[in-house]
Amino acid sequence: MMRALYPQLAGTVELFPDLNYSVAVVLMLVGTDMCCGVLGFDFPPGALAGAMGVLFAFGMLSSVLRGTNRDPEDSDGRDPEREDAGDGGGVYGSSAAVGDAGALSP
């Protein structure tokens, strides 16, 4: 069941960073279930599915309450912490990069 949820979780984790912790707990729960299954004790599937739903909901709610969730409409692929001062700094094809290349020639 976790394998079927992975594509959905991959995109959702970007929106809700605290969901990473929920995924870690779910993976530990599934691993514990597998180990207990070897010993002859299986957890009820409904209980595992319910626990997964509660943990995922808790991770999303935690991100929203803490204010760490990201708005998908605001993400344009740029890192706001790496914004340049407008000099083109390292942008491919920028005028600053062309001027620097000319300075290197003999």
Disulfide bonds with the S-S distance in Angstrom:
none
